[in-house]
Amino acid sequence: MAALPAEGWRAIVAALANDTARAVYAEFVTAGASPTLDALSPSRARHVREALTRSGLLSVDGADLRVVPDVFARALVASPVRPRPQGVERFLGPDGRITAYPADRSVRAELLAHVAARAFPDDRVLSEREVNEQLAAFTDDVAVLRRHLVDHGELARTRSGSEYARP
């Protein structure tokens, strides 16, 4: 059994990205031999053979090349799946920006509380411009986010609408 390369699935994809190596691998999988590999120049054949063995797709058995049958299963095991985000994290991208607003009102309230706690950590009174600057870290549409925060009671607005603060 050939060892899976340290770079795992990336080495496999890199080898299969080469049209010739992919054709040679397909021939080995379907027929156990490759007329394409035999027809290549010696240096090109060596390059393709090395790419396929380095990736773990083929193994060397004496003078023969053999398909490694469990290479894909081992690559999947070696590359664990990232856990799915839970709670409000489901609605935030890797940069912490809002990717979508939850349809469920209670979950939306949790998301807005999360945003408000990070955008407005203290009880300062802020102008609309200052509020917009803080909210720009979470979305491009600051007006919608600001309106949601006010509607859900996470941000209070003066009657004139010129100043905001955490309630």
C-alpha positions, -999 to +999 in steps of 0.1 A: +000+000+000+014+034-010+015+060+016-007+090+011+014+121+005+015+148+032-005+172+011-033+146+008-061+154-017-042+184-031-015+161-046-042+139-061-059+168-077-026+182-089-018+150-106-052+146-122-051+183-134-026+171-160-045+159-190-019+132-199-016+120-163-054+118-160-056+097-192-029+074-180-045+070-147-079+063-163-063+036-185-047+019-154-081+020-136-100+005-165-074-018-182-045-022-157-021-009-183-016+023-202-009+025-240-007+062-236+022+060-211+040+035-233+037+059-263+052+089-244+088+100-247+109+085-219+112+119-200+075+126-203+066+091-193+089+094-162+073+128-153+037+114-156+047+082-137+063+103-109+033+126-106+009+096-103+030+077-078+039+109-058+002+116-054-005+080-042-028+072-072-005+045-085+021+024-066+052+008-080+052-030-077+086-041-090+086-029-126+048-026-127+025+002-118-007-006-099-038+014-090-041+022-053-077+013-047-083+032-015-064+064-023-096+085-024-110+071+008-077+077+026-075+112+013-110+120+026-101+105+061-069+125+061-087+158+054-113+162+081-144+181+074-146+215+091-175+215+116-206+233+104-211+266+121-237+267+148-259+295+161-254+330+147-221+319+131-242+302+104-251+337+091-216+352+092-188+347+067-152+339+077-146+376+079-174+381+104-197+399+079-233+390+076-240+367+047-278+364+052-304+374+077-322+345+094-359+342+086-367+330+121-373+362+142-357+347+174-326+337+155-324+371+138-326+387+173-296+365+184-277+377+153-285+413+159-276+410+196-243+395+185-236+424+161-246+450+185-224+437+213-194+438+189-201+470+171-212+490+202-193+476+233-200+506+254-230+529+261-217+559+242-241+581+222-231+580+185-241+600+155-256+583+125-223+585+107-204+569+136-230+541+137-227+535+100-189+533+103-192+507+130-218+487+110-198+488+078-176+460+093-207+437+092-224+446+059-224+468+029-261+478+035-257+496+068-291+512+066-309+478+066-287+466+095-292+498+115-330+496+109-330+459+121-310+468+152-335+496+161-365+474+153-352+446+175-343+470+204-306+466+202-301+502+193-321+532+204-326+563+182-334+598+192-366+613+179-346+634+154-328+602+142-295+620+145-281+600+175-281+564+185-271+544+217-275+510+232-307+509+253 
